[in-house]
Amino acid sequence: MGIDPSAVNKVYDIPFLPVAFFKTQSVRTGSWTPAATFESSGTTGMVTSRHEVKDLDLYKMSFTAAFQRAYGPVHEWCIIGLLPAYLERSNSSLVVMVDELIKASGHPDSGTYLYDHEALYAVLQRLEQKGQKTLLIGVTFALLDFAEKYAMRLKHTVIMETGGMKGRRKEITRAELHATLTSRLGVSAIHAEYGMTELLSQAYSSGNGLFRCPLDEGAGPERRRPARRQRERRRDRQYHRPGQHLVLLFYRNR
């Protein structure tokens, strides 16, 4: 890119790393064996992004801290994942996140579901009767499938969509999606989680498609879908050792 590393004196001197490199290159610093390799979701034949992670504990600390800043202590929640398509493939960072949050919640009814909507309906009813604070996090098409079968009036449950029809249903707008889910499930707003395979951070929305990055210091007001021009400031043990070059990744809007 024509940049002399010795001439880099501030963050903004570092060129942007094209996010497409995660589809064509092994993006890492140093020589090490990945503890995990996350892959982005995609339709058949699509080239997916691959993120090699040296230390999974870094990812776990990141998503746990972000969740708790946004929603409070995880042990206060019953966390239920409705993630077909993701659970049916390996190397999903979303599945790792939800699975670890389920374990951290410690609630006996926390767990994941594929297509057993009847069992999901029964457990949600039971949790509602107990007044248990519950998070149902699901991929878009699965939440719609469930809501079409079972109308509910949920007072103690947060519905959180992670986006994506994954080729299972006709694409609709976020406004149409949220209108359907709020009407069928009896909630006032639909929350959302946004993450990228190429990043270890998340953004959350409590409604209207406005997102906040909980770990972004001085994040300011909520904004529409998080910009890819989001700095990675991971000066941590995964990417940086004394005496090594520090690589900061930047993403431009495309």
C-alpha positions as CSV (number, residue, x, y, z in Angstrom):
1,M,0.0,0.0,0.0
2,G,3.0,2.2,-0.2
3,I,3.2,2.9,3.5
4,D,6.6,3.0,5.3
5,P,6.1,1.4,8.8
6,S,8.8,3.7,10.3
7,A,6.8,6.7,9.2
8,V,3.7,5.7,11.1
9,N,3.3,8.0,14.1
10,K,-0.4,7.9,14.9
11,V,-3.3,5.6,14.4
12,Y,-4.7,7.5,11.4
13,D,-1.4,6.9,9.5
14,I,-2.2,3.2,9.3
15,P,-4.0,2.2,6.1
16,F,-7.4,0.5,6.2
17,L,-7.3,-3.2,5.9
18,P,-9.9,-4.3,3.3
19,V,-12.4,-6.6,5.0
20,A,-12.3,-8.8,1.9
21,F,-8.9,-10.0,2.9
22,F,-10.6,-12.3,5.4
23,K,-12.0,-14.1,2.4
24,T,-8.6,-14.5,0.6
25,Q,-5.9,-14.3,3.2
26,S,-4.9,-15.7,6.6
27,V,-5.1,-12.5,8.7
28,R,-2.9,-12.8,11.7
29,T,0.3,-11.5,13.3
30,G,3.1,-13.8,14.1
31,S,3.2,-17.6,13.9
32,W,0.7,-19.5,16.0
33,T,-1.9,-22.2,15.7
34,P,-5.5,-20.9,15.9
35,A,-7.6,-22.1,18.8
36,A,-10.7,-21.6,16.6
37,T,-11.5,-20.4,13.1
38,F,-14.8,-18.6,12.7
39,E,-16.5,-18.5,9.4
40,S,-19.2,-16.2,8.2
41,S,-22.5,-17.5,7.1
42,G,-23.3,-17.6,3.4
43,T,-25.4,-19.2,0.8
44,T,-24.2,-22.2,-1.2
45,G,-21.2,-21.4,-3.4
46,M,-20.5,-18.1,-1.6
47,V,-16.9,-17.5,-0.5
48,T,-17.0,-16.9,3.3
49,S,-14.8,-14.9,5.6
50,R,-12.5,-16.7,8.0
51,H,-11.3,-15.3,11.2
52,E,-8.5,-17.2,12.9
53,V,-8.5,-16.7,16.7
54,K,-5.5,-17.5,18.8
55,D,-7.2,-17.3,22.2
56,L,-10.9,-18.0,22.7
57,D,-10.8,-16.5,26.1
58,L,-10.4,-13.0,24.5
59,Y,-13.6,-13.5,22.6
60,K,-15.5,-14.8,25.6
61,M,-14.3,-11.8,27.7
62,S,-15.4,-9.4,25.0
63,F,-18.9,-10.7,24.4
64,T,-19.6,-11.2,28.1
65,A,-18.5,-7.7,29.0
66,A,-20.5,-6.2,26.1
67,F,-23.7,-8.2,27.0
68,Q,-23.5,-7.2,30.7
69,R,-23.0,-3.6,29.9
70,A,-26.1,-3.6,27.7
71,Y,-28.3,-6.0,29.7
72,G,-26.9,-6.4,33.2
73,P,-25.5,-9.5,35.0
74,V,-25.9,-12.6,32.8
75,H,-26.8,-14.8,35.8
76,E,-30.1,-12.9,36.1
77,W,-31.3,-14.1,32.7
78,C,-32.7,-17.3,31.3
79,I,-31.1,-17.4,27.8
80,I,-32.7,-19.3,25.0
81,G,-31.2,-19.6,21.5
82,L,-33.3,-20.3,18.4
83,L,-30.5,-20.7,15.9
84,P,-31.2,-23.3,13.2
85,A,-28.8,-22.9,10.2
86,Y,-26.1,-21.7,12.7
87,L,-26.3,-24.8,14.9
88,E,-26.3,-26.9,11.8
89,R,-22.8,-25.7,10.7
90,S,-19.5,-25.5,12.4
91,N,-17.3,-22.5,13.1
92,S,-20.0,-20.0,14.0
93,S,-18.9,-17.3,16.3
94,L,-22.6,-16.6,17.1
95,V,-23.1,-20.1,18.3
96,V,-20.1,-19.9,20.6
97,M,-21.3,-16.6,22.1
98,V,-24.8,-17.9,22.7
99,D,-23.6,-21.2,24.1
100,E,-21.2,-19.5,26.6
101,L,-23.9,-17.0,27.7
102,I,-26.3,-19.9,28.3
103,K,-23.7,-21.6,30.5
104,A,-22.9,-18.4,32.3
105,S,-26.6,-17.8,33.0
106,G,-26.8,-21.0,35.1
107,H,-30.6,-21.2,34.6
108,P,-32.0,-24.7,34.2
109,D,-34.2,-23.7,31.3
110,S,-31.5,-21.9,29.4
111,G,-30.7,-23.8,26.2
112,T,-30.9,-23.9,22.4
113,Y,-33.6,-25.1,20.1
114,L,-33.7,-26.1,16.4
115,Y,-37.2,-26.7,15.2
116,D,-39.0,-27.9,18.3
117,H,-41.3,-24.9,18.5
118,E,-43.8,-26.7,20.7
119,A,-41.2,-27.2,23.4
120,L,-40.0,-23.6,23.1
121,Y,-43.6,-22.4,23.5
122,A,-44.0,-24.5,26.6
123,V,-40.8,-23.2,28.3
124,L,-41.6,-19.6,27.5
125,Q,-45.1,-19.9,29.0
126,R,-43.5,-21.5,32.2
127,L,-40.9,-18.7,32.5
128,E,-43.6,-16.0,32.0
129,Q,-45.7,-17.5,34.7
130,K,-42.7,-17.3,37.1
131,G,-41.9,-13.7,36.0
132,Q,-38.4,-14.8,35.0
133,K,-36.3,-12.4,32.9
134,T,-35.7,-14.2,29.7
135,L,-33.8,-13.5,26.4
136,L,-34.9,-15.3,23.3
137,I,-32.2,-14.7,20.7
138,G,-32.8,-16.1,17.3
139,V,-32.1,-15.9,13.6
140,T,-34.8,-14.0,11.7
141,F,-36.4,-16.8,9.8
142,A,-36.7,-19.0,12.8
143,L,-38.3,-16.3,14.9
144,L,-40.9,-15.7,12.2
145,D,-41.6,-19.4,11.9
146,F,-42.2,-19.6,15.6
147,A,-44.3,-16.4,15.8
148,E,-46.5,-17.6,13.0
149,K,-47.3,-20.8,14.9
150,Y,-47.7,-19.4,18.4
151,A,-49.2,-16.0,19.3
152,M,-48.0,-14.9,22.8
153,R,-48.2,-12.0,25.2
154,L,-44.7,-11.8,26.6
155,K,-44.1,-9.4,29.5
156,H,-40.8,-10.7,30.9
157,T,-39.1,-11.8,27.7
158,V,-36.8,-9.9,25.4
159,I,-36.9,-11.0,21.7
160,M,-33.6,-10.4,20.0
161,E,-33.0,-11.0,16.3
162,T,-29.6,-11.6,14.7
163,G,-30.7,-10.9,11.2
164,G,-30.7,-13.1,8.1
165,M,-33.2,-15.2,6.2
166,K,-30.4,-17.5,5.1
167,G,-32.3,-18.4,2.0
168,R,-35.1,-19.9,4.1
169,R,-37.7,-17.2,3.5
170,K,-38.4,-14.2,1.3
171,E,-36.4,-11.2,2.4
172,I,-38.4,-8.4,4.1
173,T,-37.5,-5.1,5.6
174,R,-36.5,-4.7,9.3
175,A,-39.7,-2.6,9.9
176,E,-41.9,-5.4,8.5
177,L,-40.0,-8.0,10.5
178,H,-40.4,-6.1,13.8
179,A,-44.0,-5.3,13.1
180,T,-44.8,-8.9,12.7
181,L,-42.9,-10.1,15.7
182,T,-44.2,-7.4,18.1
183,S,-47.8,-8.1,17.0
184,R,-47.5,-11.9,17.3
185,L,-45.4,-12.1,20.4
186,G,-46.9,-9.2,22.3
187,V,-43.7,-7.2,23.0
188,S,-43.3,-3.5,22.6
189,A,-40.0,-3.7,20.7
190,I,-37.6,-6.1,19.0
191,H,-34.0,-6.0,20.1
192,A,-31.2,-7.0,17.8
193,E,-27.6,-8.1,18.0
194,Y,-25.1,-7.2,15.2
195,G,-21.7,-8.8,14.9
196,M,-19.1,-9.6,12.2
197,T,-17.0,-12.7,11.9
198,E,-14.1,-10.4,11.2
199,L,-14.5,-8.7,14.6
200,L,-14.8,-10.0,18.2
201,S,-17.2,-7.2,19.3
202,Q,-20.9,-6.8,19.2
203,A,-23.5,-4.0,18.9
204,Y,-27.0,-4.2,20.4
205,S,-30.2,-2.5,19.6
206,S,-33.2,-2.1,22.0
207,G,-35.5,-1.2,19.1
208,N,-36.0,0.8,15.9
209,G,-32.8,-0.6,14.4
210,L,-30.6,1.8,16.4
211,F,-27.4,0.2,17.7
212,R,-24.9,0.9,20.4
213,C,-21.5,-0.7,20.8
214,P,-21.3,-1.3,24.6
215,L,-17.5,-1.6,24.7
216,D,-16.9,1.5,22.5
217,E,-15.7,4.1,25.0
218,G,-17.7,7.3,24.6
219,A,-20.0,5.6,22.0
220,G,-22.4,8.6,22.0
221,P,-26.0,8.3,20.7
222,E,-27.3,5.1,19.2
223,R,-26.9,4.9,15.4
224,R,-28.2,2.8,12.6
225,R,-26.4,-0.4,11.8
226,P,-22.8,-0.2,13.0
227,A,-20.4,1.3,10.5
228,R,-17.6,-0.9,9.4
229,R,-15.3,2.0,10.1
230,Q,-15.1,0.7,13.6
231,R,-11.7,0.7,15.1
232,E,-10.2,-2.5,16.4
233,R,-8.2,-1.3,19.4
234,R,-7.2,-4.8,20.6
235,R,-3.9,-4.1,22.3
236,D,-4.1,-7.5,23.9
237,R,-2.2,-10.8,24.3
238,Q,-3.7,-12.2,21.1
239,Y,-2.3,-9.7,18.7
240,H,0.4,-7.8,20.5
241,R,3.6,-8.6,22.4
242,P,6.3,-6.2,23.5
243,G,8.7,-5.8,20.5
244,Q,6.1,-6.8,17.9
245,H,4.5,-4.6,15.4
246,L,0.9,-3.7,16.5
247,V,-1.6,-4.0,13.7
248,L,-4.9,-2.1,14.1
249,L,-7.7,-3.1,11.7
250,F,-10.0,-0.5,10.2
251,Y,-13.1,-1.1,8.2
252,R,-14.6,1.3,5.7
253,N,-18.3,1.5,4.8
254,R,-18.8,-0.3,1.5
